[in-house]
């Protein structure tokens, strides 16, 4: 099924149908918009599932992502979404991961998690690198651009800073356009450390 990509009500209806078809035991009482970006629209279904609808169907890309998530889940020390279904190259559904999104925490509380979150991400990257080095997997493709010649740590910092700076403007624009105050507040706070002085 190639569902509509831009009319949020039509996408919600297509998501409801996809979930009922793929997971018949799921009652599908509520389908709530989480957010929408340039590539995807994301919904919470019954507070239990996350369903992401692509604005432009791409069956090959979706299958690569399903395979990559399964591979990462084998080695990740962190929870990884495990796809329940992938429909028509446009719709991916999985159970919600446990916990509270950092974005939902007040800034002063969120700051307390900076060091443990950074350490957990470092452990994840180390596992991914180790796995990719020891066997040929889809991780090879995902990590191809990660490694850098010379001072890898400094190169990684430069890449992270660049991507972080790009992303903060995307999140800020999304927050303003969608009326999502948490995105706006978090983006404005991030500007101070992404663009110091």
FIBA-501921 format. One record per residue (C-alpha): x, y, z; residue in one letter; residue number from 1. Coordinates in steps of 0.2 Angstrom, whole numbers. Layout:
N
r c1=X	c2=Y	c3=Z	residuo=A	num=NUM
...
***
This chain:
197
r c1=0	c2=0	c3=0	residuo=X	num=1
r c1=7	c2=17	c3=-5	residuo=X	num=2
r c1=-1	c2=29	c3=7	residuo=X	num=3
r c1=-2	c2=47	c3=5	residuo=X	num=4
r c1=13	c2=57	c3=11	residuo=X	num=5
r c1=8	c2=75	c3=15	residuo=X	num=6
r c1=-10	c2=76	c3=21	residuo=X	num=7
r c1=-8	c2=72	c3=40	residuo=X	num=8
r c1=-26	c2=66	c3=42	residuo=X	num=9
r c1=-24	c2=54	c3=27	residuo=X	num=10
r c1=-7	c2=48	c3=33	residuo=X	num=11
r c1=-15	c2=45	c3=51	residuo=X	num=12
r c1=-29	c2=34	c3=42	residuo=X	num=13
r c1=-16	c2=25	c3=32	residuo=X	num=14
r c1=-6	c2=21	c3=48	residuo=X	num=15
r c1=-21	c2=15	c3=57	residuo=X	num=16
r c1=-25	c2=3	c3=43	residuo=X	num=17
r c1=-7	c2=-3	c3=42	residuo=X	num=18
r c1=-6	c2=-7	c3=60	residuo=X	num=19
r c1=-23	c2=-16	c3=60	residuo=X	num=20
r c1=-17	c2=-26	c3=45	residuo=X	num=21
r c1=1	c2=-30	c3=52	residuo=X	num=22
r c1=-3	c2=-32	c3=70	residuo=X	num=23
r c1=-21	c2=-38	c3=72	residuo=X	num=24
r c1=-20	c2=-40	c3=91	residuo=X	num=25
r c1=-17	c2=-21	c3=93	residuo=X	num=26
r c1=-33	c2=-12	c3=96	residuo=X	num=27
r c1=-28	c2=4	c3=88	residuo=X	num=28
r c1=-38	c2=16	c3=99	residuo=X	num=29
r c1=-27	c2=31	c3=97	residuo=X	num=30
r c1=-15	c2=37	c3=83	residuo=X	num=31
r c1=-6	c2=53	c3=89	residuo=X	num=32
r c1=6	c2=64	c3=79	residuo=X	num=33
r c1=23	c2=64	c3=87	residuo=X	num=34
r c1=31	c2=75	c3=74	residuo=X	num=35
r c1=35	c2=77	c3=56	residuo=X	num=36
r c1=51	c2=81	c3=47	residuo=X	num=37
r c1=57	c2=82	c3=29	residuo=X	num=38
r c1=57	c2=63	c3=26	residuo=X	num=39
r c1=45	c2=55	c3=39	residuo=X	num=40
r c1=29	c2=58	c3=49	residuo=X	num=41
r c1=29	c2=49	c3=66	residuo=X	num=42
r c1=14	c2=43	c3=76	residuo=X	num=43
r c1=12	c2=35	c3=93	residuo=X	num=44
r c1=-1	c2=21	c3=92	residuo=X	num=45
r c1=-10	c2=18	c3=109	residuo=X	num=46
r c1=5	c2=23	c3=119	residuo=X	num=47
r c1=13	c2=7	c3=114	residuo=X	num=48
r c1=19	c2=8	c3=96	residuo=X	num=49
r c1=29	c2=20	c3=86	residuo=X	num=50
r c1=25	c2=21	c3=68	residuo=X	num=51
r c1=35	c2=31	c3=55	residuo=X	num=52
r c1=28	c2=35	c3=38	residuo=X	num=53
r c1=39	c2=40	c3=24	residuo=X	num=54
r c1=34	c2=55	c3=14	residuo=X	num=55
r c1=41	c2=46	c3=-1	residuo=X	num=56
r c1=40	c2=27	c3=-2	residuo=X	num=57
r c1=57	c2=18	c3=-4	residuo=X	num=58
r c1=55	c2=-1	c3=-1	residuo=X	num=59
r c1=74	c2=-4	c3=-3	residuo=X	num=60
r c1=79	c2=9	c3=9	residuo=X	num=61
r c1=66	c2=3	c3=22	residuo=X	num=62
r c1=72	c2=-15	c3=21	residuo=X	num=63
r c1=90	c2=-9	c3=23	residuo=X	num=64
r c1=85	c2=0	c3=39	residuo=X	num=65
r c1=75	c2=-15	c3=45	residuo=X	num=66
r c1=91	c2=-26	c3=43	residuo=X	num=67
r c1=102	c2=-13	c3=50	residuo=X	num=68
r c1=92	c2=-11	c3=66	residuo=X	num=69
r c1=92	c2=-30	c3=68	residuo=X	num=70
r c1=111	c2=-30	c3=66	residuo=X	num=71
r c1=114	c2=-16	c3=78	residuo=X	num=72
r c1=102	c2=-24	c3=91	residuo=X	num=73
r c1=114	c2=-39	c3=91	residuo=X	num=74
r c1=128	c2=-29	c3=98	residuo=X	num=75
r c1=121	c2=-13	c3=106	residuo=X	num=76
r c1=122	c2=-11	c3=125	residuo=X	num=77
r c1=107	c2=1	c3=123	residuo=X	num=78
r c1=89	c2=-3	c3=118	residuo=X	num=79
r c1=87	c2=-3	c3=99	residuo=X	num=80
r c1=69	c2=-2	c3=91	residuo=X	num=81
r c1=65	c2=-19	c3=84	residuo=X	num=82
r c1=53	c2=-18	c3=69	residuo=X	num=83
r c1=37	c2=-27	c3=71	residuo=X	num=84
r c1=32	c2=-23	c3=53	residuo=X	num=85
r c1=37	c2=-14	c3=37	residuo=X	num=86
r c1=23	c2=-10	c3=25	residuo=X	num=87
r c1=24	c2=-6	c3=7	residuo=X	num=88
r c1=41	c2=3	c3=8	residuo=X	num=89
r c1=33	c2=18	c3=17	residuo=X	num=90
r c1=28	c2=12	c3=35	residuo=X	num=91
r c1=39	c2=5	c3=49	residuo=X	num=92
r c1=32	c2=1	c3=66	residuo=X	num=93
r c1=40	c2=-5	c3=82	residuo=X	num=94
r c1=36	c2=-5	c3=101	residuo=X	num=95
r c1=41	c2=10	c3=111	residuo=X	num=96
r c1=58	c2=9	c3=120	residuo=X	num=97
r c1=57	c2=11	c3=139	residuo=X	num=98
r c1=61	c2=27	c3=147	residuo=X	num=99
r c1=58	c2=46	c3=145	residuo=X	num=100
r c1=65	c2=56	c3=130	residuo=X	num=101
r c1=78	c2=68	c3=136	residuo=X	num=102
r c1=69	c2=82	c3=127	residuo=X	num=103
r c1=54	c2=79	c3=139	residuo=X	num=104
r c1=65	c2=83	c3=154	residuo=X	num=105
r c1=67	c2=101	c3=161	residuo=X	num=106
r c1=84	c2=108	c3=155	residuo=X	num=107
r c1=92	c2=108	c3=173	residuo=X	num=108
r c1=87	c2=89	c3=175	residuo=X	num=109
r c1=93	c2=85	c3=157	residuo=X	num=110
r c1=110	c2=93	c3=160	residuo=X	num=111
r c1=113	c2=80	c3=174	residuo=X	num=112
r c1=112	c2=66	c3=161	residuo=X	num=113
r c1=125	c2=73	c3=149	residuo=X	num=114
r c1=140	c2=63	c3=155	residuo=X	num=115
r c1=131	c2=46	c3=157	residuo=X	num=116
r c1=123	c2=48	c3=140	residuo=X	num=117
r c1=139	c2=53	c3=132	residuo=X	num=118
r c1=148	c2=38	c3=140	residuo=X	num=119
r c1=133	c2=26	c3=134	residuo=X	num=120
r c1=135	c2=33	c3=116	residuo=X	num=121
r c1=154	c2=31	c3=117	residuo=X	num=122
r c1=151	c2=13	c3=122	residuo=X	num=123
r c1=139	c2=10	c3=108	residuo=X	num=124
r c1=151	c2=18	c3=95	residuo=X	num=125
r c1=165	c2=7	c3=101	residuo=X	num=126
r c1=154	c2=-9	c3=100	residuo=X	num=127
r c1=149	c2=-4	c3=82	residuo=X	num=128
r c1=167	c2=-1	c3=77	residuo=X	num=129
r c1=173	c2=-17	c3=84	residuo=X	num=130
r c1=159	c2=-27	c3=76	residuo=X	num=131
r c1=161	c2=-18	c3=59	residuo=X	num=132
r c1=180	c2=-22	c3=60	residuo=X	num=133
r c1=177	c2=-40	c3=65	residuo=X	num=134
r c1=164	c2=-45	c3=52	residuo=X	num=135
r c1=156	c2=-38	c3=36	residuo=X	num=136
r c1=139	c2=-32	c3=41	residuo=X	num=137
r c1=127	c2=-18	c3=36	residuo=X	num=138
r c1=137	c2=-8	c3=50	residuo=X	num=139
r c1=151	c2=-6	c3=37	residuo=X	num=140
r c1=140	c2=5	c3=27	residuo=X	num=141
r c1=133	c2=14	c3=41	residuo=X	num=142
r c1=150	c2=18	c3=48	residuo=X	num=143
r c1=159	c2=20	c3=32	residuo=X	num=144
r c1=161	c2=39	c3=34	residuo=X	num=145
r c1=164	c2=38	c3=53	residuo=X	num=146
r c1=183	c2=34	c3=53	residuo=X	num=147
r c1=195	c2=47	c3=49	residuo=X	num=148
r c1=214	c2=47	c3=45	residuo=X	num=149
r c1=225	c2=56	c3=58	residuo=X	num=150
r c1=218	c2=62	c3=74	residuo=X	num=151
r c1=201	c2=52	c3=74	residuo=X	num=152
r c1=194	c2=60	c3=89	residuo=X	num=153
r c1=197	c2=78	c3=83	residuo=X	num=154
r c1=190	c2=73	c3=66	residuo=X	num=155
r c1=174	c2=66	c3=75	residuo=X	num=156
r c1=172	c2=81	c3=85	residuo=X	num=157
r c1=173	c2=92	c3=69	residuo=X	num=158
r c1=160	c2=81	c3=61	residuo=X	num=159
r c1=149	c2=81	c3=76	residuo=X	num=160
r c1=150	c2=100	c3=78	residuo=X	num=161
r c1=145	c2=102	c3=60	residuo=X	num=162
r c1=131	c2=90	c3=60	residuo=X	num=163
r c1=125	c2=97	c3=77	residuo=X	num=164
r c1=125	c2=115	c3=70	residuo=X	num=165
r c1=115	c2=110	c3=55	residuo=X	num=166
r c1=103	c2=100	c3=65	residuo=X	num=167
r c1=99	c2=113	c3=78	residuo=X	num=168
r c1=92	c2=125	c3=64	residuo=X	num=169
r c1=81	c2=111	c3=58	residuo=X	num=170
r c1=75	c2=107	c3=75	residuo=X	num=171
r c1=72	c2=126	c3=78	residuo=X	num=172
r c1=63	c2=128	c3=62	residuo=X	num=173
r c1=52	c2=113	c3=66	residuo=X	num=174
r c1=48	c2=119	c3=83	residuo=X	num=175
r c1=43	c2=136	c3=77	residuo=X	num=176
r c1=32	c2=129	c3=62	residuo=X	num=177
r c1=24	c2=115	c3=73	residuo=X	num=178
r c1=22	c2=126	c3=88	residuo=X	num=179
r c1=33	c2=113	c3=98	residuo=X	num=180
r c1=40	c2=124	c3=112	residuo=X	num=181
r c1=51	c2=110	c3=119	residuo=X	num=182
r c1=60	c2=110	c3=102	residuo=X	num=183
r c1=62	c2=129	c3=102	residuo=X	num=184
r c1=68	c2=130	c3=120	residuo=X	num=185
r c1=81	c2=116	c3=117	residuo=X	num=186
r c1=87	c2=122	c3=101	residuo=X	num=187
r c1=89	c2=140	c3=108	residuo=X	num=188
r c1=99	c2=133	c3=122	residuo=X	num=189
r c1=110	c2=122	c3=111	residuo=X	num=190
r c1=114	c2=138	c3=100	residuo=X	num=191
r c1=124	c2=144	c3=115	residuo=X	num=192
r c1=136	c2=129	c3=116	residuo=X	num=193
r c1=136	c2=125	c3=97	residuo=X	num=194
r c1=141	c2=143	c3=93	residuo=X	num=195
r c1=151	c2=149	c3=108	residuo=X	num=196
r c1=157	c2=167	c3=109	residuo=X	num=197
***
